[in-house]
Amino acid sequence: MLRRHLILALAATAAGYPAGIALARTPAYAPVVRGHRLRFPRDHGMHPDFRIEWWYITGWLEVAGRSPGGNPDGATAAGPFGYQITFFRARTRHAAANPSRFAPRQLLLGHAAIADPALGRLRHDQQAWRVGELASVATDDTRIRLPGWTLGRDADDSYLAEVDADGFGYSLRLANIAPPVLQGDDGYSRKGPRPEQASYYYSRPGMRATGTLRIGKREYPVRGSGWLDHEWSSELMPEGAVGWDWAGIGLHDGGSLLAFRLRDGNGQAVHSHGRLRAADGDQIDAPPTFEPIRFWESPRTGIRYPVEWNIKIDDKSFLLTPLFDDQELDARRSSGTIYWEGAVSASLDGRIVGRGYLELTGYGAALDL
């Protein structure tokens, strides 16, 4: 947070205004409205007039033709692994007409991680840039670039994700077998009691991942699953909300489970939504019930997270169990946040029926978007 405020203050000073004056001259952010129709491929790209936006890919990987082998830092290719790559685009409050290079209109952040059971915690990295020569994001389709990291979509509607980070990396092709799933009401996803507390939101569950995974200096061929969320908004957090709990699960039968809730300081839902989708496209939309089963406390930050959950939607209760407990991601050098972002398996009546990811925000301090 301190770094972010310092960047904005320096940008305002460079533009020739006192910080408060420069930031007050900004136009309003674009609103999210019910009834807006999403159009593809245009809506795979960025939406620069909205305040915040993210492309978020998670999934599980298995080493293809696995043979155990060590590398210099002692990890093995035993797996399975979880993986995450997220690009955040944030519009600043600087006016578009401001010519200063130190007053960027758009910021682009990146988080990437591997959940490695052999290490017992996340391997992760982060970046933060002004949109410009070293960082770019397209408006007509998914084409995002940070130094060493890229995300794109090809003519076959597959996503190509590349991450080259310290201690790990991956190059993945994520093939889609179905068109985008529009969340909420045809892509208009409520996040609170007021209509403007909403986002435009679609998902790509059930992606098939193939490629390579690097741990230390060794590379392994991998295959697995993937889930993409693309969401953009100007007002996500309702009054009283301190963070959210979100789960995206690819079910083994070809269906999917999406469940999220925005949570107040007492752990109660301010707003929630769930969708249980069958392989044939039939779906049930209903508010989910989140019941924490087990907690884990971070030895680094002292934050206590509920890492195992029962999530009930309609008449089904899914038990979410983490691949391992320590999947905390410290992103204070980029977005100013600390959150739990982890690979989980989903069980129904004692049987594992799917794999996916669980995100827990706002547990150490209220989330500031």
VEXZAFI-721949 format. One record per residue: x, y, z of N, C-alpha, C, O in turn; residue in three letters. Coordinates in steps of 0.05 Angstrom, whole numbers, plus 5000, padded with zeros to 4 digits. Last residue first. Layout:
XYZXYZXYZXYZala...
***
This chain:
481949474948482049474919482049754908482149784884leu484049185004483749454993484149444963486349414953asp481648745053482648775026482049055015479849155017leu483548785121481448825100482748875073484649025071ala488348285139487348555140485248585118485248435099ala488347725138490247875155489448155160489748265181gly484047605105484247485131486247625149485847625174tyr483247765052482147925073482347805101480847895118gly481747155015482947415018481747565042479547495051thr482846544986481946665011483346935015485746945018leu481246084937482446334943481146464967478746474969glu482445444910481045594930482645854936485045844939leu481745024852483145224868481245364887478945394882tyr481244324837481044604830482644784848484744694859gly478043714822480343864830480044154822478744214802arg473243184840474343404825476743534837477543474860gly471642774872470142814848471243044831470243094809val473042294919474142524905472842544878472942364862ile468142104966469542034942470542294928468942484925arg464942245009467342095014468942014990470941874992gly460842554987460242304999462642125002462541884998asp465642864949462742844952462042574963462642374950leu471243304948470043034953467043064957466143264968ser476343624913473543634922472443354925472743194907ala482743904927481143694916478343714928478043804951ser486444504912484744344930483444124914482944144889val491544984912490444754899488844584919489844524941ala490645664936491645394936490045184920487645214915gly492246214967491446144939492445864935494845824930glu491346715013491746425010490646344983488246394978trp494947345013492547185011493346895009495646825004tyr496648015020497447745027494947575027492947645039ile498048584978496248404992497748145000499848084989thr500348944942500049024970498448834987497448915008gly501548804891498848894896498348984925496249084931ser507648784901506148864877503448974883503049214880ser509748644950511448794932510048884906511249034890arg505948324974506148604983507948764966507749014966arg504147804967504447984944504648274951503748444937ala504947194988505547454998506147634974508247624962asp500646664994502146824974502447104984500447254988leu500246025023500046315026501846455006504046375001glu499845475029499545585002498945885004497345994989gln500645015070502045265067502045355037504045315023asp497844515066496644745080497945005072496545205069asp496644175004498044195029497244465040496144635026phe491844114976494043944968496143944991497243734997leu486044175019488344285005490444064998490643865011pro479343995005481743925020484244025005484543964982thr472544095010474944184997477344145015477444235038leu466743735002469043775021471443855005472343694988leu460343934984463043864974465043924996465144145007phe453943734984455843855002458643754994459243514997ser447743854951450343724951452343884969452344124969lys442944104941442943884960445543734962445743514973asp445344744933443044574929443044354949443144404973asp451644704961450044834941447744644933448244414926ile456544785009454044655002452544824982452245064986lys462944635026461344825010458844675000458944484985ile467144555079464744445066463344665051462544865064asn474344635076471544745077469544525068470144345053trp480644835099478944615091476044695096475344805117glu483045295115484145165091482544925082483044815061val482345905141480745655140481445505114480545585092pro488246195169486546155146484845895149485845695160tyr491346695204489946435207487946405185486046565183arg497746985202494946985193493846705194495146515187ile503147005213501346965236498346975228496646965245gly506947025174505347265178503547245202502447445211thr509846535179511146775170509547025177510747225186arg506646105192508946165209510346425202511946515218pro499646155188502146195174504446245194504146415212ser495345655211496545915216499245935203500945765206glu489245365189492145345189493245635194492245825182trp483144995205484745235202487745175202488644975213phe477344655180480044645193481544895186481345005164arg472244795162472644535177475344545192475444445215ile467445295148470245225153470444975170469044945190pro462445295102462845205130465845135133466744935122glu458345655061461145605067461445535096460745695114phe453145545017453845565045456745485049457545265040thr451245934958452545704972452845765002452745995010pro445346094924447246184944448545944958447145774969pro445145804858443945824885446145944903448445894899ala443845504797444845744810443445784837441045784839asp445344944762443845034785445245284796447545264804ile445044734693446344854716444344934738441944984732gln447044364636444944434655446344544681448444444688asp451544204607450844484607448544564626448244794631gly453143684612451443744589450544034588449044114570asp455843684660457443654636455743724611456843804591ala453044194703453343914694454943914667455144114654ala454844644753454344604724454944314716457044214722arg452945044802453744764798452844694770450544694764leu454645654829453545524805454745244803457145214801arg453246174876454345914869453045804843450745864838gly454646744916453446624892454746354887457146324892his453447264965454647014956453246914931450946994925ser454947795011453747704986455047444977457447414982his456647765062455348005054453847955028451648065024val457147235108456947305080455447575077453247605087ala461547305164458847255153458747365124460147555117gln466047425192466047175177463347115165462946885157gly466247925214465347705231465247435217464347235229asn467448265172469448225193468748005212470547905226gly464347935115464848155132466848085154467947855154asp465547715047465347655076465847905093467648065086arg462847444989464247675001463547675030461147645038leu463646804961462146974980464047214987466447174991arg462746314910464246524923462346674942459946664940phe463645764867462345864891464046094902466546074904ala462845304816463745574823462245664847459745654848leu464144694789463044824812464345094815466845104818leu462644294731464344484746462744594769460244604769ser463343674692461943904702463844094717466244054716gly466243234680466043434659464543684668464343884654gly467142894721465142804702464643014680462942984663asp470743154755471742934738469742844717470542744696his470143864756469243604765470043384745470243434721leu473944394776473244234753472543954762474243814775gly472244934816472944644816472044524790469744544782ile473745494850473145404823474045114820476445064822gly471945914903472845654895471945594867469645644859ala473246434950472446354922473546074917475746014925trp471846934996472646644993471546564966469146604959asp474147615008472347404996473647134998476047095002trp473748195051475048005033473047815021470647835025gly470548535079473448555084475048375065477448405063val464648925073466248685064469248735069470248955063ala462249405085462449205106464148965098464848805116gly459649525021460149625047460249395068458549215067glu462649104968460449244982461249345009463349255020pro467449144918467049084946464749244958464849484959met467549314864467249034871466348994900464748814905leu467049734815466249744844465549454852463349364847glu468549654764469449904776468749924806469550104819ser471249064731469249214747470349484754472749544750ser472148414702472748704703470448854716468148784713trp475147784692473147944706474048234706476348294709glu476047124676476547394667474347574677471947524672his478846514695476846724701477846984689480147064692asp480245864674480846154671478346304679476146244672leu483345264691480845424695481645714691483545814704trp485944614674486044904677483345034679481344924670gly490044024681487444164678487944464681490144554689ser495143664648493343694670490943854662489943844640gly502143494639499443524629497543544652498243474675arg509043604624506743584642504243594626504143674603val516043464624513543484609511143444627511243264645pro520543874662519043624660516643664641515343874642tyr527144124675524444144662523243874659524543674656glu531244394726530344164710527544224699525844344712arg532944784760534144784733533144554716534144524693lys527244914794530044944795531144964767530345144751gly522744654750523244684779526244694783527644504776ile518444764697521244784707521244824737519845004747arg514244414654514444544680517444534688518744334686leu510844434591513244374607513144534633512144764634thr504744164567507044344564509344244581509744004584gly497544224571499944074564502244264562501944504556thr491044224598493644344598495744134589495743904597ala484544374582486444154582489244264578489844394557arg479244674620481444694600483344464604483744354626met474844704654475244464639477444484617477444324599gly472245384648472845134663473544904644472844924620pro472745984639473345764620474145524636476545454638arg468046514654470046314661470446124638468846094620ser466647224662466246964649468546774657470646864665tyr463747824680465147584690464547344673462247274669tyr463148464704462848294681464748064685467048104691tyr460648584771462848564752461748434727459648304727ser457949024821457748794803460248804785461748994785ala454549454847456549284859456549024844455448824853gln450249684823452849754812455149594825457349604815glu445849484853446349394826449149454815450249304800pro447449284921446749494902447449404874449449274870arg449248834950446448894949445649104929443349104920pro454448504910453448634933450448704930449248634910gly455948294862457848264884456848404909458348414929lys453247984804452848144828454948084849455747854853arg455247974740455547824764455348014788457148174793ser453547884676453248084697453147944724451147814730tyr453447424645455947574648455947804668457947904675gly448147254649449347294623451847474625452347644608asp448347344712446147384692447447454666447747694660asp453746924730451547104739449347104718448446894709gly458246814674457446784702455246994709454947194696gln458646464617457946724627456846694655454746574659leu463646074594461346064611460846334623462546434638val466046054526466146164553463446124568461346144556pro465445384494465545684494465545784523465145634542pro469844824503467144944503467445244502469545344509ala474844654507473044464494470244574493468444444483ile481344944501478544964510476844764494477244724470asn487944824524485944794503483144804515482544674535ala493445134538490945074552488745064531487745274523leu500245024543498045064524495444964537495344734545arg505545304580503145134579501345224556500945454551leu511245304612510245384586507945194580508344954576ser514145554673512545364658511745494631511645734628tyr518545564730517445674706515645464692515745234700gly522945724785520845574772520045704746520745944741phe527146044803526645794816524545624803524345384810gly524446624780526746524796525946264810524146274828asp520846494719521246624744523646504759524646294750ala517346534665520146474671520846634696521446874694asp511546294637512646424660515446334663516046094664val506346314590509146284594510046434619509446674622glu500746034560501746164584504646104588505445864588ala495846064514498646004516499846164539499846414538leu489445784502491145984515493945884517494445654522tyr485645664443487345564464488945804476489745984462ser482845794397481645854423483045704446481845624466asp485745754352484345514360482945544386481845354397asp488546224348486246194331484645944337482245934330ala490346364418490846324390488346274374486146284385asp491946824468489946644458490346614428490646814414arg496946914521495646974495493546764488493446544500gly501447174566498947014563497647104538497147344533leu508047164593506147234573503647064575503746844586thr514047384623511447264627509647354604509547584597trp518747674614518947384620516347244623516346994625gly515648264630518248144625518447854634518147794657pro508948154605510748264625513448144619513647944606leu503348184563506248144565507448294588507048534591arg497747914532498848044556501747984558502547754554ile492247854497495147864492496348044513496048284513arg486047684481487947634503490747634492491647434480thr483648254441483847964448485747934471486948134480asp483548804438481948654419481848354425480148214414asp487049054472484249104476482448924459480148894465thr492948794506491448864482488448904489487448794509ala498249034544495848874545494048974523493649214520val505149044567502949114548500648924552500948704560ser511249284589508849154597506549244578506149474574ala515349584568515949324580513549164588513748924593leu512850054547514749904531515249624542515449434526glu506750024581508450174563510249984548509349784536gly503850054643503449954616505050144597504650384597val508349984698506650164682506250034655508049914644arg508449384737509549554717507449764708505049714711trp510448854778508749094777510049294758512349364761ala510548154795511548384780509548614782507148564787gln512647564831510747774825512147994810514548034811gln512546854849513947104840511747304834509447234832asp513546244886511946454873513646694867515846734878his512245624910514245764896512745984881510845934866arg508945484972508945584945511645674936513145794951leu510944885008509945165006510045244977511045104960arg513244385002511344435024510344715027509044785047gly516544144966517544374980515844435005516844525025leu513343744946516043674956517243904972518743854991ala508744014928508643854952511343784964511643754988pro508144634904509944414902509944244927511044344948asp504745064867504344914892505844654890504944464877ala507345624837507245334835506845224863508445284881ile505346254811506046074832505845784823504345714805ala505046954798505246684788506246504811507846594828ala502147574784502747384805502947114792501247034775his502948244760502847954755503547794779505447864793gly500048854736501348694757501048404749499248324735leu499949474706499649184701501349034721503749074722leu496250084702498349924714497749634709495449554707leu494850654661494350374668496750254681499050304673gln496651174656493751124660493050844668491050794682arg502251454690501051254672498051224677497151254700pro506051914696503251914703501751714686500051794669ala510951934675510751864703507951874714507451844738phe510452134626510951854627510751754656510451514661arg505452634616507852544630508052244630506052104635ser500852844592502952744575505352614590507052494577pro494152744605496652804619498952684603499052444600asn489452564584490952774569493552844582495152994570ala487352204619488552094595490152304580492052234566ala488852324688487352394664488852294640491352294639ala489651824738490852044722489152084697488251884685his488151414771486351654770487651884754486652104757arg489150784736489750984756487751224753486051224736thr486650144728486650414717487250614740485850604760arg489949534728488649744744488850014730491050094722ala490148854717490349114703488749314720486349274726arg493548274733491748484743492248734727494548824725phe494247604718494947874709492748064718490448024713phe496447014746494447224746495647484737497747564746thr497246324749498346574737496046774736493846714726ile498745734784497145974782498646184766501046214770gln498345034798499645264786497645494784495245454782tyr500144444835498244654828499744884815502044924820gly502343784820502944064826500444234820498844164803phe502843114850501943314830502443594839502943644863pro510243084846507543204841505343064857505942924876gly515542904837513442714846510642824840508942684830ala520343104822518143134803515842954811514342854794ala523343434879523043214860520643264842519243464846thr528243874907525543804899525543574880527543514867ala533544034916532543814931529643734924528643534935gly535844414885534744504910533244284925531844334945asp537844124840539744244859538444334885539744344906pro533543534838534843764826536443914847536243834870asn531742834827532343074844533443304827534043264803gly526342454803529042564799529442814816527642974818gly521941944781522942124803525842204797527442054787pro518442014723520641864735521842034756522842254750ser512342024687513942104710516041904718515641664719arg509442134641511541934641513441974664515841954660gly508442804659507842594640510142394639512442474637ala506643034722508842994704508242754686507542544695val500643424725502043174731504343154712504243234689glu497444004752499243884733500443614743500943594767leu491644414758493344204768495044084746494144074723trp490345134760489944854752491844664766493544744782gly488545794737489445604757489045324747487445274728thr488746454717488746174708489946004731492046074742ile485647054705486546884727486346594718484246484712tyr485747714692485747454678487147264697489447304705trp482148284717484248074719483547834701481247774695trp481348974732480848754715482948544720485248604727glu478649614751480349384756479449144739477149124732ile475750044727477750094747479649864751482049904753arg474850134656474050034682476350044702478750044694phe477150284609475550484623474550394650473550554666asp479649834585481350044598479750244614480850384632pro479349224583477249414583478249664599477749684623his482848734542482548904565480349114561479549164538met479848144510481848344515481248524539479448464554gly475347844505477747704516479947904522481747844537his471748174481471748174510473747984522473947954546asp472748064425473448324437473548314467475448424479arg471347594399473647584417474247844431476047854448pro465347674438467947554435468747544405467047504388phe461548074481462148004453465047904451466848024462arg456248114527459048074522459447974494457847814483leu451348614534452048354522455048334517456248504504arg448148874591450348904572451048624560451348434575his444548744631443548744604445748794583445148764559gly446949184682445448944675444548964646443749184637arg453349494681450449514680449249244671450349104654val458749814711457649554703454649564703453449644724val461650444688459950274706459350004694459549964670pro468250714685465950614671464250434690465450284706ala470251244730470550984718467950894704465850984711tyr470651954714469551724729470251464714470651464690ala476952314705474252234698473351994714474951844725pro480752704753480352464737477452414729475752474745thr482453084787481553174760480952934742480552974718arg484652904833481852984834480753054807478353074803ala489952814824488252574826485352654825483652494818leu491953334824492153174800490252934801488952874781ala490853504877489553634854489653454830487653434816ile494053164909491153164913489653294889487553194881gly499453284891498153014888495153024890493852904873ala500353864851500253734877498653484875496753464860pro502953774785500753834802501353734830502753544833tyr506653594748506553874753504253964771503654194773gly507753064740505953194721505553494726504253624710ala510852944783512152964757510353094737511353224718ala506752924822508753124824510153164797510653394789thr503952464805502552724806504652954806504253154793ala507952074812506852124785505452394784505752544765ala508652084867510852164850509852234822510852424809leu503551894883504452164891506752264873506752494865ala503651374861501651574852502451854859502052044843leu507951154890508051174860506151384850506751544833ile505951184942508351334935508551374905509251584895leu501750834941501151114945503551284937503151504927his504750354932502750444912502150744916502050884896arg507850314978509150344952507250454932507950624916arg503950255017505650485018506950534991507150764982leu501749765000500050005000501750255000501250444985met
***
